[in-house]
């Protein structure tokens, strides 16, 4: 790790003595990261539809860039979280939703947590749940605890 605390050396990240590798190999961890980042990309694409203002292409391009910033910021949060935690101890999907939720706040594109959870169920499980459903409440709790 450098002095700023943001850059990690490859040896540190692949140290198999780390608690995050108790059941997962380096290869399996990379695979989990890759799959979850693709899920986050899919979820960030449906967070908010592009504006419908006719022929204003620059407004749509600005929307796409803000959406990408949220995704990129969420990816950084996700990867940094799993530098110090294992996939075994923390389920990756609630963490991914929490990262997108926080990134949307940081990048000033805020959505309610319930919107993120609703979209999670729509994208990942192909379900439409109400806020009162027990499964929805469980996911909300898991995201807040992540």
N, C-alpha and C positions, 0 to 999 in steps of 0.2 A: 504494500500500500504506500502511496506517496504521502507527502506532508499534508496535502489538502484533504486526504481521506476519500477522494472520489475515484482515483485510478488504482486498480488492483493489478498486481503482477500475475502472470499466467500460472506460476508455481503455486501461488496462494489459492487461486481459483480451482486448481486441479489437485489440491492436497487431499489425498484419500483418507487421511487421518481426521479430517473434518467431520463433525457429527452429522452433516448433511448427507454423507455417503454411507450411512449405516446399512441401508438396504439397497441404495441406488448406486450404480456405477457412474463414472463420468459420462459414458456414452448414453445411459438411460436418462441422466439429468439433462443432457443437451437435447435429447429427443423430447422430453417433457416441456422444456423451455420452448423449443421450436413449435410444437403443436399448440401450446397455449398462446404463443404470440400470434399464430394464424387465427386462432379463435378470437383474440382481442381485435385483430384487424377486421374480421367479419362483423364483430359487435360494434366497432367504432364506425363502420360504414353505414350502419342503420340507426345510429344515435339520433340523427336528425336529417330529414331529407333536404336536398339542396333547394334553395329558394326558387320559386317559380315567378320570375319577373319578365318573362318574354325573351328578348334577345340580348339581355345584359350578361355577356360572357365573363366580363371582369368580376362581377359579383359572384358568379358561380366558382370562378377560379379562387377567389378570396375565401369562399366557403370551404373549398377542398383543402386549401392550405391550413386553415384553422382546424379542420378535422384531422389532418395529418399531424399537426402539432400536438393535439390531444393524444393521438395514438403513440407518437414518439415519446412523449413525456411519460405516458403510462408504461411503455416498454422499459424505460429507465427505472421507474419505480419498481416494476416487477422483477427485473434482473437484480437490482440492489437488495430487494427483500430476500430473494433466494440465495444471496451470497451468505447470509447469516442464518437462514432457516432451511429446513429440509422439506422436500415434497412429501415426505412421510408424516411430518408433524403438522403441516398446513396444507389443506386441500388447495389445489392450484386455481380452481375456478372462482371461488369467493375472493381469493386474493386478486385475480385478474379483474374482476368487477370492481373491487375496491380501488385498484390502481387507476382504472378508467374514470371512476367517480372523482377521485382526487385530482387526476390530470385535467378533467373538464373544469374543475374549480380553478386550478392553477392557470390554465390557459384562457380563463374568462369566457368559457362556453358552458356555463353551469346547467346541469340537469339534476332533477331530484334523484335521490337514491332509488326510489321506487320505480322511476323510469328505466334506470339501468337494470334493475332486477327483472322488470317486465320484459325488457328486450333480451336479457339473458335466457329466460325461459322460451321466448319466441325463437331465438336463433339456435340455442343448444339443444333444447328438448322438443321444439316444435309444439309448444303448449301456450295457451293464453290463460294466465291465472289472474285472479283478483287479489287485491291487497289483503283480503280477509282469509285467503286460503292458507292452511297450515304450512304447506310447502313453501309458499311465498314468504311467510313470516320466518321460517327456519333459515332460508337463504339470506334474508335481511339481517338476522342475528349473526350468521356466519360472516357476512361481509363486514359488519360493524366490528366484530371481534378480530378480523384479519388486520 
